[in-house]
Amino acid sequence: MAVGMFSIFESVVQNRLECRDGFATVRECLERENENDLNNRFAVFVHAINVLKHGRGPYRPILRCNGTSALGCVASMLGASIGLEV
């Protein structure tokens, strides 16, 4: 469900910003506005969703997170991004 919601969000972003890669454009906007913390948290969610979608490929660093499973790593990343320990 999270992957589907994030995909819908991405399509809305692409439509509103009239761009092909909505998340890259969002990150550029956040960087330009010096919203570094928000930009980093947003990146965590993008990478986490990509791990859930693909489980491999360019997301290997996330999969190797402290020797845990991909799902365990994603849970830790998401929890940390909102101030929780998982």
DRENMIMI-934408 format. One record per residue: residue in three letters; residue number from 1; z, y, x of N, C-alpha, C in turn. Coordinates in Angstrom, 2 decimals, padded with zeros to 5 digits, always signed. Example, Ala and Ser with C-alpha at 12.3 -4.5 7.8 and 13.67 -1.06 7.14 Angstrom:
<rs>
+------+-----+---------+---------+---------+---------+---------+---------+---------+---------+---------+
! type ! seq !     n_w !     n_v !     n_u !    ca_w !    ca_v !    ca_u !     c_w !     c_v !     c_u !
+------+-----+---------+---------+---------+---------+---------+---------+---------+---------+---------+
!  ALA !   1 ! +007.80 ! -005.69 ! +013.19 ! +007.80 ! -004.50 ! +012.30 ! +007.80 ! -003.30 ! +013.20 !
!  SER !   2 ! +007.08 ! -002.25 ! +012.85 ! +007.14 ! -001.06 ! +013.67 ! +007.87 ! +000.03 ! +012.90 !
+------+-----+---------+---------+---------+---------+---------+---------+---------+---------+---------+
</rs>
This chain:
<rs>
+------+-----+---------+---------+---------+---------+---------+---------+---------+---------+---------+
! type ! seq !     n_w !     n_v !     n_u !    ca_w !    ca_v !    ca_u !     c_w !     c_v !     c_u !
+------+-----+---------+---------+---------+---------+---------+---------+---------+---------+---------+
!  MET !   1 ! +000.00 ! -001.19 ! +000.82 ! +000.00 ! +000.00 ! +000.00 ! +000.00 ! +001.26 ! +000.88 !
!  ALA !   2 ! +000.81 ! +001.23 ! +001.96 ! +000.87 ! +002.40 ! +002.85 ! -000.49 ! +002.68 ! +003.45 !
!  VAL !   3 ! -001.21 ! +001.63 ! +003.84 ! -002.52 ! +001.81 ! +004.45 ! -003.47 ! +002.45 ! +003.44 !
!  GLY !   4 ! -003.44 ! +001.98 ! +002.21 ! -004.30 ! +002.54 ! +001.17 ! -004.00 ! +004.00 ! +000.88 !
!  MET !   5 ! -002.73 ! +004.33 ! +000.80 ! -002.35 ! +005.72 ! +000.54 ! -002.77 ! +006.63 ! +001.70 !
!  PHE !   6 ! -002.61 ! +006.13 ! +002.92 ! -002.99 ! +006.93 ! +004.08 ! -004.50 ! +007.12 ! +004.12 !
!  SER !   7 ! -005.26 ! +006.10 ! +003.70 ! -006.72 ! +006.22 ! +003.65 ! -007.15 ! +007.24 ! +002.60 !
!  ILE !   8 ! -006.47 ! +007.25 ! +001.47 ! -006.76 ! +008.25 ! +000.44 ! -006.45 ! +009.64 ! +000.98 !
!  PHE !   9 ! -005.30 ! +009.78 ! +001.65 ! -004.92 ! +011.05 ! +002.25 ! -005.98 ! +011.51 ! +003.25 !
!  GLU !  10 ! -006.47 ! +010.59 ! +004.06 ! -007.50 ! +010.93 ! +005.05 ! -008.77 ! +011.43 ! +004.38 !
!  SER !  11 ! -009.17 ! +010.80 ! +003.29 ! -010.39 ! +011.24 ! +002.60 ! -010.21 ! +012.62 ! +001.99 !
!  VAL !  12 ! -009.02 ! +012.91 ! +001.47 ! -008.73 ! +014.24 ! +000.92 ! -008.80 ! +015.28 ! +002.03 !
!  VAL !  13 ! -008.20 ! +014.96 ! +003.18 ! -008.22 ! +015.88 ! +004.33 ! -009.65 ! +016.14 ! +004.76 !
!  GLN !  14 ! -010.46 ! +015.09 ! +004.88 ! -011.85 ! +015.25 ! +005.29 ! -012.61 ! +016.13 ! +004.30 !
!  ASN !  15 ! -012.37 ! +015.91 ! +003.03 ! -013.05 ! +016.71 ! +002.00 ! -012.62 ! +018.17 ! +002.06 !
!  ARG !  16 ! -011.32 ! +018.41 ! +002.12 ! -010.80 ! +019.78 ! +002.13 ! -011.18 ! +020.54 ! +003.38 !
!  LEU !  17 ! -011.15 ! +019.87 ! +004.53 ! -011.45 ! +020.53 ! +005.79 ! -012.94 ! +020.46 ! +006.16 !
!  GLU !  18 ! -013.69 ! +019.76 ! +005.30 ! -015.13 ! +019.60 ! +005.50 ! -015.44 ! +019.13 ! +006.92 !
!  CYS !  19 ! -014.85 ! +017.99 ! +007.27 ! -015.04 ! +017.44 ! +008.61 ! -015.18 ! +015.93 ! +008.52 !
!  ARG !  20 ! -015.62 ! +015.35 ! +009.62 ! -015.82 ! +013.90 ! +009.66 ! -014.53 ! +013.17 ! +010.05 !
!  ASP !  21 ! -013.78 ! +013.73 ! +010.98 ! -012.53 ! +013.10 ! +011.44 ! -011.37 ! +014.02 ! +011.05 !
!  GLY !  22 ! -010.86 ! +013.81 ! +009.85 ! -009.83 ! +014.68 ! +009.31 ! -008.55 ! +014.71 ! +010.12 !
!  PHE !  23 ! -008.14 ! +013.55 ! +010.61 ! -006.89 ! +013.51 ! +011.35 ! -007.00 ! +014.23 ! +012.69 !
!  ALA !  24 ! -008.14 ! +014.12 ! +013.35 ! -008.33 ! +014.85 ! +014.61 ! -008.31 ! +016.35 ! +014.34 !
!  THR !  25 ! -008.91 ! +016.77 ! +013.24 ! -008.92 ! +018.18 ! +012.88 ! -007.52 ! +018.67 ! +012.55 !
!  VAL !  26 ! -006.75 ! +017.86 ! +011.85 ! -005.36 ! +018.21 ! +011.54 ! -004.58 ! +018.38 ! +012.83 !
!  ARG !  27 ! -004.74 ! +017.43 ! +013.76 ! -004.01 ! +017.51 ! +015.04 ! -004.42 ! +018.76 ! +015.82 !
!  GLU !  28 ! -005.70 ! +019.12 ! +015.78 ! -006.16 ! +020.34 ! +016.46 ! -005.51 ! +021.57 ! +015.83 !
!  CYS !  29 ! -005.44 ! +021.60 ! +014.51 ! -004.80 ! +022.73 ! +013.81 ! -003.32 ! +022.83 ! +014.17 !
!  LEU !  30 ! -002.63 ! +021.69 ! +014.17 ! -001.21 ! +021.69 ! +014.51 ! -000.99 ! +022.14 ! +015.96 !
!  GLU !  31 ! -001.86 ! +021.70 ! +016.84 ! -001.77 ! +022.10 ! +018.25 ! -001.99 ! +023.61 ! +018.39 !
!  ARG !  32 ! -003.00 ! +024.11 ! +017.70 ! -003.32 ! +025.54 ! +017.76 ! -002.15 ! +026.39 ! +017.26 !
!  GLU !  33 ! -001.41 ! +025.87 ! +016.27 ! -000.28 ! +026.60 ! +015.70 ! +001.04 ! +026.28 ! +016.42 !
!  ASN !  34 ! +000.95 ! +025.56 ! +017.54 ! +002.13 ! +025.18 ! +018.32 ! +003.16 ! +024.40 ! +017.51 !
!  GLU !  35 ! +002.69 ! +023.59 ! +016.59 ! +003.56 ! +022.72 ! +015.78 ! +003.66 ! +021.37 ! +016.48 !
!  ASN !  36 ! +004.23 ! +021.37 ! +017.69 ! +004.23 ! +020.19 ! +018.54 ! +005.03 ! +019.02 ! +017.94 !
!  ASP !  37 ! +006.19 ! +019.29 ! +017.39 ! +007.00 ! +018.22 ! +016.81 ! +006.27 ! +017.58 ! +015.63 !
!  LEU !  38 ! +005.74 ! +018.39 ! +014.75 ! +005.00 ! +017.88 ! +013.60 ! +003.75 ! +017.12 ! +014.06 !
!  ASN !  39 ! +003.08 ! +017.64 ! +015.06 ! +001.89 ! +016.98 ! +015.60 ! +002.25 ! +015.61 ! +016.16 !
!  ASN !  40 ! +003.35 ! +015.52 ! +016.89 ! +003.78 ! +014.23 ! +017.44 ! +004.17 ! +013.25 ! +016.35 !
!  ARG !  41 ! +004.86 ! +013.73 ! +015.34 ! +005.25 ! +012.86 ! +014.22 ! +004.02 ! +012.38 ! +013.45 !
!  PHE !  42 ! +003.06 ! +013.28 ! +013.26 ! +001.83 ! +012.91 ! +012.58 ! +001.10 ! +011.83 ! +013.38 !
!  ALA !  43 ! +001.06 ! +011.97 ! +014.70 ! +000.40 ! +010.98 ! +015.55 ! +001.07 ! +009.61 ! +015.41 !
!  VAL !  44 ! +002.39 ! +009.59 ! +015.29 ! +003.10 ! +008.33 ! +015.11 ! +002.62 ! +007.63 ! +013.85 !
!  PHE !  45 ! +002.50 ! +008.38 ! +012.77 ! +002.05 ! +007.78 ! +011.51 ! +000.60 ! +007.29 ! +011.61 !
!  VAL !  46 ! -000.26 ! +008.08 ! +012.23 ! -001.66 ! +007.67 ! +012.39 ! -001.73 ! +006.37 ! +013.19 !
!  HIS !  47 ! -001.02 ! +006.31 ! +014.32 ! -001.04 ! +005.10 ! +015.15 ! -000.42 ! +003.92 ! +014.41 !
!  ALA !  48 ! +000.66 ! +004.15 ! +013.71 ! +001.31 ! +003.07 ! +012.97 ! +000.39 ! +002.48 ! +011.90 !
!  ILE !  49 ! -000.26 ! +003.34 ! +011.16 ! -001.19 ! +002.86 ! +010.13 ! -002.34 ! +002.09 ! +010.78 !
!  ASN !  50 ! -002.83 ! +002.59 ! +011.92 ! -003.91 ! +001.88 ! +012.61 ! -003.47 ! +000.51 ! +013.10 !
!  VAL !  51 ! -002.23 ! +000.38 ! +013.54 ! -001.71 ! -000.93 ! +013.94 ! -001.68 ! -001.85 ! +012.73 !
!  LEU !  52 ! -001.22 ! -001.34 ! +011.61 ! -001.16 ! -002.16 ! +010.39 ! -002.56 ! -002.56 ! +009.93 !
!  LYS !  53 ! -003.53 ! -001.65 ! +010.09 ! -004.90 ! -001.94 ! +009.67 ! -005.60 ! -002.91 ! +010.61 !
!  HIS !  54 ! -005.47 ! -002.68 ! +011.92 ! -006.28 ! -003.41 ! +012.89 ! -005.50 ! -004.41 ! +013.73 !
!  GLY !  55 ! -004.29 ! -004.06 ! +014.11 ! -003.46 ! -004.96 ! +014.90 ! -003.96 ! -005.25 ! +016.29 !
!  ARG !  56 ! -005.01 ! -004.56 ! +016.71 ! -005.57 ! -004.79 ! +018.05 ! -006.44 ! -003.59 ! +018.43 !
!  GLY !  57 ! -007.14 ! -003.74 ! +019.55 ! -008.05 ! -002.69 ! +019.99 ! -007.34 ! -001.60 ! +020.76 !
!  PRO !  58 ! -007.72 ! -000.34 ! +020.54 ! -007.17 ! +000.75 ! +021.34 ! -005.70 ! +001.04 ! +021.05 !
!  TYR !  59 ! -005.08 ! +000.25 ! +020.21 ! -003.69 ! +000.48 ! +019.85 ! -002.76 ! -000.47 ! +020.59 !
!  ARG !  60 ! -003.26 ! -001.11 ! +021.66 ! -002.46 ! -002.04 ! +022.45 ! -001.12 ! -001.47 ! +022.92 !
!  PRO !  61 ! -001.06 ! -000.21 ! +023.37 ! +000.25 ! +000.30 ! +023.83 ! +001.32 ! +000.22 ! +022.74 !
!  ILE !  62 ! +000.94 ! +000.41 ! +021.50 ! +001.91 ! +000.32 ! +020.41 ! +002.30 ! -001.13 ! +020.19 !
!  LEU !  63 ! +001.36 ! -002.04 ! +020.32 ! +001.65 ! -003.46 ! +020.11 ! +002.61 ! -004.00 ! +021.16 !
!  ARG !  64 ! +002.61 ! -003.40 ! +022.36 ! +003.49 ! -003.87 ! +023.43 ! +004.85 ! -003.17 ! +023.40 !
!  CYS !  65 ! +005.12 ! -002.42 ! +022.40 ! +006.35 ! -001.63 ! +022.28 ! +007.59 ! -002.50 ! +022.47 !
!  ASN !  66 ! +008.21 ! -002.39 ! +023.63 ! +009.47 ! -003.08 ! +023.93 ! +009.43 ! -004.58 ! +023.65 !
!  GLY !  67 ! +008.28 ! -005.20 ! +023.74 ! +008.17 ! -006.63 ! +023.55 ! +008.37 ! -007.11 ! +022.12 !
!  THR !  68 ! +008.42 ! -006.19 ! +021.17 ! +008.60 ! -006.59 ! +019.77 ! +007.25 ! -006.83 ! +019.12 !
!  SER !  69 ! +007.28 ! -007.35 ! +017.92 ! +006.04 ! -007.54 ! +017.17 ! +005.46 ! -006.19 ! +016.78 !
!  ALA !  70 ! +004.19 ! -006.19 ! +016.40 ! +003.55 ! -004.95 ! +015.98 ! +004.29 ! -004.35 ! +014.80 !
!  LEU !  71 ! +004.65 ! -005.18 ! +013.83 ! +005.35 ! -004.67 ! +012.65 ! +006.72 ! -004.12 ! +013.02 !
!  GLY !  72 ! +007.43 ! -004.80 ! +013.91 ! +008.73 ! -004.30 ! +014.36 ! +008.60 ! -002.98 ! +015.09 !
!  CYS !  73 ! +007.57 ! -002.86 ! +015.90 ! +007.34 ! -001.62 ! +016.64 ! +007.00 ! -000.49 ! +015.67 !
!  VAL !  74 ! +006.13 ! -000.77 ! +014.70 ! +005.76 ! +000.25 ! +013.71 ! +007.00 ! +000.70 ! +012.95 !
!  ALA !  75 ! +007.84 ! -000.25 ! +012.54 ! +009.06 ! +000.11 ! +011.82 ! +009.95 ! +000.99 ! +012.68 !
!  SER !  76 ! +010.09 ! +000.66 ! +013.96 ! +010.90 ! +001.48 ! +014.87 ! +010.33 ! +002.88 ! +015.01 !
!  MET !  77 ! +009.01 ! +002.97 ! +015.18 ! +008.36 ! +004.27 ! +015.35 ! +008.53 ! +005.13 ! +014.11 !
!  LEU !  78 ! +008.28 ! +004.53 ! +012.96 ! +008.41 ! +005.29 ! +011.72 ! +009.85 ! +005.71 ! +011.47 !
!  GLY !  79 ! +010.77 ! +004.79 ! +011.70 ! +012.18 ! +005.12 ! +011.53 ! +012.61 ! +006.23 ! +012.45 !
!  ALA !  80 ! +012.21 ! +006.15 ! +013.72 ! +012.57 ! +007.19 ! +014.68 ! +011.98 ! +008.52 ! +014.30 !
!  SER !  81 ! +010.79 ! +008.51 ! +013.71 ! +010.14 ! +009.77 ! +013.36 ! +010.88 ! +010.50 ! +012.25 !
!  ILE !  82 ! +011.69 ! +009.76 ! +011.48 ! +012.46 ! +010.43 ! +010.42 ! +013.97 ! +010.37 ! +010.69 !
!  GLY !  83 ! +014.32 ! +010.01 ! +011.93 ! +015.71 ! +010.05 ! +012.33 ! +016.53 ! +008.82 ! +012.02 !
!  LEU !  84 ! +015.88 ! +007.68 ! +011.80 ! +016.59 ! +006.43 ! +011.50 ! +016.46 ! +005.47 ! +012.67 !
!  GLU !  85 ! +017.46 ! +004.63 ! +012.86 ! +017.37 ! +003.54 ! +013.83 ! +017.06 ! +002.28 ! +013.07 !
!  VAL !  86 ! +016.06 ! +001.55 ! +013.53 ! +015.66 ! +000.31 ! +012.87 ! +016.00 ! -000.86 ! +013.74 !
+------+-----+---------+---------+---------+---------+---------+---------+---------+---------+---------+
</rs>
